[in-house]
Amino acid sequence: MKPDQQKNNRAGAVLAAVLILMLVVAVLTVTFYSLSAEVGIAVARDINDATAFWAAEAGIEQAKTLGQMKRKRYTQIPNPNGLGGMLWGTNVLAGTTSMGSYTVSILDEPAWDNNAHALQKYIITSVGRARGQSTNSVTIHARLLNYASNLHASHSENGVYFATGDTLDGPIYTDDRLHILGPPGPVFYQLASSATNSADYRLTGGGLWTPTTNEYNAVWQGGLALNAAPLDIQGQFGDHVTDIQTNARAGGLALEGGATNGYTFTFNQNGSVTYSNRSSRVVQSRNLPDLNGTIYVDQDVYVQGVVNGQVTLASRHSINIMGDLVFNSASGINPNPWSTNFNYSSVHDMLGLLAGDSVNVQGTNSINIHASILITTNGFNADANAMDIGNKFINLFGGMSQYSRGVIGHAATFFHPFQGFHKNYKFDQRYNSDAPPSFPPSVYLFSSWQQ
């Protein structure tokens, strides 16, 4: 082959290679820009979806905040959007975020009748929208508990200890740190919740106690939950207890003014309640079925007896328990709520005791109390808390909520024996879903987040 022809062939091959390379580059360029566009669209879509999600989350948080702030049924919370009505229904909340908007619906749980129970169950759904028109939704479940739904609840434990010999068979809830004396220590058979991040353990004879795993499990048999949402016990008297006063005036029994020494109440097995002004001592009587479930007194109350019916007794000051205060339907066939064969379904009586100041146990004998108790300023006390009265117990069947935990006994030390009463508290399981008439709700719990 001639040199010129060889040269031309090489030039043609190079040109062909260059053309092929240019074609490949062109294809890669087109592909790159196509992929870039698709990635850009995908990124934009993801951003819009995320924006819609966070807008939906903002709506959920507003619904949670409003519920927790009012701590009433959503059907009793006024709509804050100026739309009128209450905070219940479809699209009852609406708002905007920096890059989107949301609408919120609050409805009853379909399989739960909120009208038939004190425990309230709701489904809250928030639909978020981004400016790019993407939508996303978040759904949570809300439960509004009642103060009757705790065996023991408090804002301040007041440095009071649960000690060996104390048994608590029901849910425990406190804003404060739980104080434990041991070993072996008290026994909590159901879940105990604290808004703090730890519990305080002390030796009965003095000093710190670090429980072993077995000792810890023996005390917290139902578990210990820390960092719980705080309660608002003190706020109840100015809000929910005022509702009881209104209800008592409208169809219950309201005793206001003219009784500087307070009133004495005796519940009777026949379904009546007798009461008297402790100054005039004039005795009167009412049948519980004739009341709307509420009794309100603006003075101190002294109470005992057998409750046959459902009623809440509220005092703006103190309630003093003078002797056994028990349910008629928790006696006879089922003489002891602590027995293993106790039949909760046979009990139809309910009693709520609400005091603005304190509830006090009088006397030095063991006492039986069937009631759910709420104290909004101080606590539950025993007059004999500093006396050596022997091995005596306060047997509570129901629950106890107090702002600042009172004193019913003092643990034994090297210098003196146990003083006052031991606690034998058992939760009335009916209050997992029900409560005495007009008994106040306590706290919202939110769970089961779904996107």
Secondary structure, 3 states (H helix, E strand, C coil): CCHHHHHHHHHHHHHHHHHHHHHHHHHHHHHHHHHHHHHHHHHHHHHHHHHHHHHHHHHHHHHHHHHHHHCCCHHHCECCCCCCCECCEEEEEEEECCCEEEEEEEEECCCCCHHHCCCEEEEEEEEEEECCCCEEEEEEEEEEEEHHHCCEEEEECCCCEECCCCEEECCEEECCCCEEEECCCCEECCCEEECCCCCEEEECCCCECCCCHHHHHHHECCCEECCCCCCCCHHHCCCHHHHHHHHHHHHCEEECCCCCCCEEEEECCCCEEEEEECCCCCEEEEEHHHCCCEEEECCCEEEEEEECCEEEEEECCEEEEEEEEEEHHHCCCCCCCCCCCCCHHHCCCEEEEEECCEEEECCCCCEEEEEEEEECCCCEEECCCCCCCCCCEEEEEEEEEEEECCCCEECCCCCCCCEECEEEEEECHHHHCCCCCCCCEEEEEEEEEEC
